[in-house]
């Protein structure tokens, strides 16, 4: 990064703290934080160690702030991001960039008619070993795609008494499990495979019809059968009610000569399968090089994890905002739009019980 960017964070929850940590690692300066109330903003400012608590309008209108981080409930993403772009700010916007396709498309139009950049934290792309998986899958020795199995299971909404703003369709949108974690899974799957899902058929299920005394209309789990552009078939399984699974994201991609499997909870290794046996490839920047070396800020044997991947995402975002050069693999507003498109296709397929183009 050639310029020290000054950032404003809107949203004082867990993700706001993750963004704050990553801003500092990327060499940025946190110029203020806003939340749903000034009191909460003050509490968040104290937590992350800054002086300025403000409201969203103040941060967006501040001429000394270069980039706005939108870390608020989903329904507020589009109005906040559009206001920030209109004020001449770069934006880092949590997904989904819109709770429906029309809103997301409006945001894309605003970004693309400006000279500003909007990036989306599909941070699993920034594990060093996902980049090695992508390189191997693109290599001639891997062969053509044959089949893909992708899973993202959590259990934080397992019990009927578990609740969160994401469950509420007004705050979180019509989709929950897919929009929240399935979007990460689909993005990483397409990123690693090097091609898009062309068609899908989906089924969704709401396990608990009521939480905290109110009706639940968003899904707890979703299962997709997908066909890629090349004709390869795959499955995606997404659940927020899988007992014992905390953040179990895995992508296994099969080729004519090799299979590659990445597990987010074991990010230091790749499982490599061949007809004659299998092996675990360990992250070693000296031996592997390329993006593995670029994204490794500590030597092999010193585990890297989610926070390191997120910091690498913010680092690449800030480098692009400073220089105008977008690094390979940086998820931008078009990737955010893709996630919203897939979410709408999943809901449409689940409603019709039919295949839909993706």
C-alpha positions as CSV (number, residue, x, y, z in Angstrom):
1,X,0.0,0.0,0.0
2,X,1.5,3.3,-1.1
3,X,-1.1,5.6,0.7
4,X,-2.2,5.4,4.4
5,X,-5.9,5.2,4.1
6,X,-8.2,6.6,6.8
7,X,-11.2,4.4,7.5
8,X,-14.6,4.8,9.0
9,X,-16.4,1.7,10.3
10,X,-20.2,1.5,10.4
11,X,-21.3,-1.4,12.6
12,X,-20.1,-2.3,16.1
13,X,-20.6,-6.0,16.3
14,X,-18.1,-8.9,15.9
15,X,-17.5,-8.1,12.2
16,X,-16.7,-4.5,13.0
17,X,-14.0,-5.6,15.4
18,X,-12.6,-8.0,12.7
19,X,-12.5,-5.1,10.2
20,X,-10.8,-2.8,12.8
21,X,-8.0,-5.4,13.4
22,X,-7.5,-5.9,9.7
23,X,-7.4,-2.2,8.9
24,X,-4.5,-1.7,11.3
25,X,-2.6,-4.7,9.9
26,X,-3.1,-3.3,6.4
27,X,-1.5,0.0,7.5
28,X,-4.8,2.0,7.6
29,X,-5.9,4.4,10.3
30,X,-9.3,4.0,12.0
31,X,-10.8,7.5,11.9
32,X,-14.1,6.7,13.6
33,X,-16.8,4.1,14.3
34,X,-20.6,4.4,14.1
35,X,-23.3,2.1,15.4
36,X,-27.1,1.9,15.9
37,X,-26.7,4.5,18.7
38,X,-24.1,6.9,19.9
39,X,-23.8,5.0,23.2
40,X,-23.0,1.7,21.3
41,X,-20.6,3.6,19.1
42,X,-18.8,4.9,22.2
43,X,-18.6,1.4,23.7
44,X,-17.2,0.1,20.4
45,X,-14.6,2.9,20.1
46,X,-13.4,2.1,23.6
47,X,-13.1,-1.6,22.7
48,X,-11.1,-1.1,19.6
49,X,-9.0,1.7,21.2
50,X,-10.0,4.9,19.3
51,X,-11.4,8.2,20.4
52,X,-14.1,9.0,17.9
53,X,-17.6,7.7,18.1
54,X,-20.0,9.1,15.5
55,X,-23.1,8.4,13.5
56,X,-23.0,6.9,10.0
57,X,-23.8,10.2,8.3
58,X,-20.9,12.0,10.0
59,X,-18.4,9.3,8.9
60,X,-19.7,9.2,5.3
61,X,-19.6,13.0,5.1
62,X,-16.1,13.4,6.6
63,X,-13.8,14.7,3.8
64,X,-10.8,13.2,5.6
65,X,-12.1,9.6,5.5
66,X,-11.1,7.6,2.4
67,X,-12.9,4.3,2.9
68,X,-16.1,3.2,4.6
69,X,-16.5,-0.3,6.0
70,X,-20.1,-1.4,6.1
71,X,-20.6,-4.0,8.8
72,X,-24.3,-3.5,9.6
73,X,-27.4,-5.7,9.3
74,X,-28.0,-6.7,5.6
75,X,-31.0,-4.5,4.9
76,X,-28.8,-1.4,5.5
77,X,-25.9,-2.3,3.2
78,X,-27.2,-0.7,0.0
79,X,-28.3,2.7,1.3
80,X,-25.0,3.0,3.3
81,X,-22.8,1.9,0.5
82,X,-24.5,4.0,-2.1
83,X,-24.2,7.1,0.2
84,X,-20.5,6.4,0.7
85,X,-19.9,6.0,-3.0
86,X,-21.8,9.3,-3.7
87,X,-19.6,11.0,-1.1
88,X,-16.5,9.9,-3.0
89,X,-15.5,7.1,-0.6
90,X,-14.1,3.7,-1.4
91,X,-16.2,0.9,0.3
92,X,-15.6,-2.4,1.9
93,X,-19.2,-3.9,2.2
94,X,-20.1,-7.0,4.0
95,X,-22.2,-9.5,2.0
96,X,-24.8,-9.6,0.8
97,X,-24.3,-6.3,-1.0
98,X,-28.1,-6.2,-1.4
99,X,-31.0,-8.2,0.0
100,X,-32.5,-8.4,-3.5
101,X,-31.2,-8.2,-7.0
102,X,-32.7,-4.8,-7.9
103,X,-31.0,-3.1,-4.9
104,X,-27.7,-4.9,-5.6
105,X,-27.8,-3.9,-9.3
106,X,-28.4,-0.2,-8.3
107,X,-25.3,-0.4,-6.1
108,X,-23.2,-1.9,-8.9
109,X,-24.3,0.9,-11.3
110,X,-23.3,3.5,-8.7
111,X,-19.9,2.0,-8.2
112,X,-19.2,1.4,-11.9
113,X,-20.1,5.0,-12.8
114,X,-17.7,6.3,-10.2
115,X,-13.9,6.1,-9.8
116,X,-14.3,4.4,-6.5
117,X,-13.8,0.7,-5.6
118,X,-16.1,-1.5,-3.6
119,X,-14.8,-4.8,-2.3
120,X,-16.6,-7.7,-0.6
121,X,-15.1,-9.8,2.2
122,X,-15.1,-13.3,0.6
123,X,-12.1,-13.8,2.9
124,X,-11.8,-17.6,2.4
125,X,-10.2,-16.8,-0.9
126,X,-7.3,-15.4,1.1
127,X,-6.2,-18.6,2.9
128,X,-2.8,-19.3,1.4
129,X,-3.7,-22.9,0.6
130,X,-6.9,-22.0,-1.3
131,X,-4.6,-20.2,-3.7
132,X,-2.5,-23.3,-4.1
133,X,-5.7,-25.4,-4.6
134,X,-6.7,-22.9,-7.3
135,X,-3.3,-23.1,-9.0
136,X,-3.3,-26.9,-9.0
137,X,-6.9,-27.1,-10.3
138,X,-6.0,-24.8,-13.2
139,X,-2.9,-26.9,-14.1
140,X,-2.9,-29.3,-17.1
141,X,-1.9,-32.1,-14.8
142,X,-5.2,-31.8,-12.9
143,X,-7.3,-32.6,-15.9
144,X,-10.9,-31.6,-16.7
145,X,-13.4,-31.1,-13.9
146,X,-15.4,-34.3,-13.0
147,X,-17.2,-33.5,-9.8
148,X,-17.4,-31.1,-6.9
149,X,-18.6,-31.6,-3.3
150,X,-18.9,-28.4,-1.2
151,X,-20.1,-28.2,2.4
152,X,-20.6,-25.4,4.9
153,X,-22.1,-26.5,8.2
154,X,-22.5,-24.6,11.5
155,X,-24.6,-25.3,14.6
156,X,-25.1,-21.8,16.2
157,X,-28.8,-21.9,15.4
158,X,-29.3,-25.5,16.3
159,X,-31.9,-25.0,19.1
160,X,-35.3,-23.3,18.8
161,X,-34.2,-20.8,21.5
162,X,-31.2,-19.7,19.4
163,X,-31.9,-16.4,17.7
164,X,-30.2,-13.5,15.9
165,X,-31.1,-10.5,13.8
166,X,-30.2,-12.6,10.7
167,X,-33.2,-14.8,11.3
168,X,-35.5,-11.8,10.8
169,X,-36.3,-11.4,7.1
170,X,-36.7,-7.6,7.4
171,X,-33.2,-7.2,8.7
172,X,-31.4,-10.1,7.0
173,X,-33.3,-10.6,3.8
174,X,-35.5,-13.4,2.4
175,X,-32.6,-15.9,2.6
176,X,-30.6,-16.7,5.6
177,X,-28.5,-19.9,5.5
178,X,-27.6,-19.5,1.8
179,X,-27.2,-15.7,1.8
180,X,-25.2,-15.8,5.0
181,X,-22.8,-18.8,4.6
182,X,-23.9,-20.4,1.4
183,X,-22.7,-17.3,-0.5
184,X,-19.2,-17.9,0.9
185,X,-19.3,-21.5,-0.1
186,X,-20.5,-20.8,-3.7
187,X,-18.0,-18.0,-4.1
188,X,-15.1,-20.2,-3.0
189,X,-16.3,-23.1,-5.1
190,X,-16.5,-21.1,-8.3
191,X,-13.2,-19.3,-7.5
192,X,-11.3,-22.6,-7.1
193,X,-13.0,-24.4,-10.0
194,X,-12.3,-21.5,-12.4
195,X,-15.8,-21.6,-13.8
196,X,-19.3,-20.7,-12.8
197,X,-22.3,-22.7,-11.9
198,X,-24.6,-22.7,-15.0
199,X,-27.7,-24.4,-13.6
200,X,-29.0,-25.5,-10.2
201,X,-31.8,-27.1,-8.4
202,X,-32.2,-26.4,-4.7
203,X,-34.2,-27.5,-1.7
204,X,-34.4,-25.5,1.5
205,X,-35.8,-26.2,4.9
206,X,-36.8,-24.2,8.0
207,X,-36.2,-26.6,10.9
208,X,-37.6,-24.3,13.6
209,X,-40.8,-22.5,12.5
210,X,-40.6,-20.2,15.5
211,X,-37.8,-18.5,17.5
212,X,-38.2,-16.1,20.4
213,X,-42.0,-16.3,20.0
214,X,-42.0,-15.1,16.3
215,X,-42.5,-16.9,13.0
216,X,-39.4,-17.8,11.1
217,X,-39.6,-17.5,7.3
218,X,-35.9,-17.9,6.4
219,X,-34.2,-21.2,5.8
220,X,-32.0,-23.1,8.3
221,X,-30.4,-25.3,5.6
222,X,-30.2,-25.6,1.8
223,X,-29.0,-28.4,-0.5
224,X,-28.1,-27.7,-4.1
225,X,-27.4,-29.9,-7.1
226,X,-25.4,-27.9,-9.6
227,X,-24.1,-28.1,-13.1
228,X,-21.0,-26.1,-14.1
229,X,-20.3,-24.4,-17.4
230,X,-18.2,-27.4,-18.5
231,X,-21.0,-29.9,-17.6
232,X,-19.3,-31.1,-14.4
233,X,-21.8,-31.8,-11.6
234,X,-21.5,-30.9,-8.0
235,X,-23.4,-30.6,-4.7
236,X,-23.5,-27.8,-2.1
237,X,-24.8,-28.5,1.4
238,X,-25.4,-25.5,3.7
239,X,-26.7,-25.8,7.3
240,X,-26.8,-23.6,10.4
241,X,-28.3,-26.5,12.5
242,X,-25.6,-29.2,12.1
243,X,-24.9,-30.3,15.7
244,X,-21.2,-30.1,16.5
245,X,-20.1,-28.2,13.4
246,X,-18.8,-24.8,14.3
247,X,-17.5,-23.4,11.0
248,X,-17.0,-26.5,8.8
249,X,-16.4,-25.3,5.3
250,X,-14.8,-27.7,2.8
251,X,-14.5,-27.8,-0.9
252,X,-13.4,-31.0,-2.7
253,X,-12.9,-30.7,-6.5
254,X,-12.3,-33.7,-8.6
255,X,-10.4,-33.7,-11.9
256,X,-9.6,-36.4,-14.5
257,X,-6.2,-37.1,-12.8
258,X,-6.3,-35.5,-9.3
259,X,-8.6,-34.5,-6.5
260,X,-8.0,-31.4,-4.3
261,X,-9.7,-30.8,-1.0
262,X,-9.5,-27.7,1.2
263,X,-10.9,-27.6,4.7
264,X,-11.3,-24.2,6.3
265,X,-10.9,-25.6,9.8
266,X,-7.6,-27.2,8.8
267,X,-6.3,-24.4,6.5
268,X,-2.6,-25.3,6.7
269,X,-3.0,-28.3,4.4
270,X,-4.5,-29.5,1.2
271,X,-5.6,-33.1,0.7
272,X,-4.4,-34.3,-2.7
273,X,-5.8,-37.5,-4.1
274,X,-4.5,-39.7,-6.9
275,X,-5.4,-43.2,-8.2
276,X,-2.4,-44.6,-6.4
277,X,-2.9,-42.9,-3.1
278,X,-3.3,-39.6,-1.3
279,X,-1.2,-37.1,0.5
280,X,-1.4,-34.0,2.7
281,X,0.4,-31.0,1.2
282,X,1.5,-28.6,4.0
283,X,1.7,-24.9,3.7
284,X,5.4,-24.0,3.2
285,X,6.0,-20.7,1.4
286,X,9.6,-21.6,0.7
287,X,8.7,-24.8,-1.2
288,X,5.5,-23.7,-2.8
289,X,6.0,-20.0,-3.6
290,X,3.5,-18.0,-5.6
291,X,0.5,-16.8,-3.7
292,X,1.2,-19.2,-0.9
293,X,4.4,-17.2,-0.2
294,X,2.7,-13.8,-0.7
295,X,-0.1,-14.6,1.7
296,X,2.2,-16.3,4.3
297,X,3.3,-13.7,6.9
298,X,4.8,-16.4,9.1
299,X,6.9,-19.5,8.2
300,X,5.5,-23.0,7.9
301,X,4.6,-24.5,11.3
302,X,3.2,-21.3,12.6
303,X,-0.6,-21.7,11.8
304,X,-2.4,-19.1,9.8
305,X,-6.2,-18.8,10.2
306,X,-9.4,-16.8,9.5
307,X,-8.1,-13.5,10.9
308,X,-5.0,-13.7,8.8
309,X,-7.1,-14.4,5.7
310,X,-9.3,-11.5,6.5
311,X,-6.4,-9.2,7.0
312,X,-4.9,-10.2,3.7
313,X,-8.3,-9.4,2.0
314,X,-8.2,-5.9,3.6
315,X,-4.6,-5.5,2.6
316,X,-5.3,-6.3,-1.1
317,X,-8.4,-4.0,-1.0
318,X,-6.4,-1.1,0.4
319,X,-3.6,-1.7,-2.1
320,X,-6.1,-1.6,-5.0
321,X,-7.8,1.6,-3.6
322,X,-4.4,3.3,-3.3
323,X,-2.9,2.3,-6.6
324,X,-5.9,1.6,-8.9
325,X,-4.4,-1.9,-9.7
326,X,-6.7,-4.8,-8.6
327,X,-4.8,-7.8,-7.5
328,X,-5.8,-11.2,-8.8
329,X,-8.5,-12.8,-6.7
330,X,-9.8,-9.6,-5.0
331,X,-13.6,-9.9,-4.7
332,X,-15.2,-6.7,-6.0
333,X,-18.8,-5.4,-6.4
334,X,-19.4,-7.8,-9.4
335,X,-18.6,-10.8,-7.1
336,X,-21.0,-9.4,-4.6
337,X,-23.6,-9.2,-7.3
338,X,-23.0,-12.8,-8.3
339,X,-23.7,-13.9,-4.7
340,X,-27.0,-12.0,-4.8
341,X,-27.9,-13.6,-8.2
342,X,-27.2,-17.1,-6.9
343,X,-29.3,-16.4,-3.7
344,X,-32.3,-15.4,-5.8
345,X,-31.9,-18.5,-8.1
346,X,-31.7,-20.8,-5.0
347,X,-34.9,-19.3,-3.6
348,X,-36.6,-19.5,-7.0
349,X,-35.6,-23.1,-7.5
350,X,-36.7,-24.1,-4.0
351,X,-40.1,-22.5,-4.5
352,X,-40.6,-24.1,-7.9
353,X,-38.9,-27.5,-7.2
354,X,-37.2,-27.1,-10.6
355,X,-33.9,-26.5,-12.3
356,X,-33.1,-22.9,-13.0
357,X,-30.3,-21.1,-14.9
358,X,-27.7,-19.6,-12.6
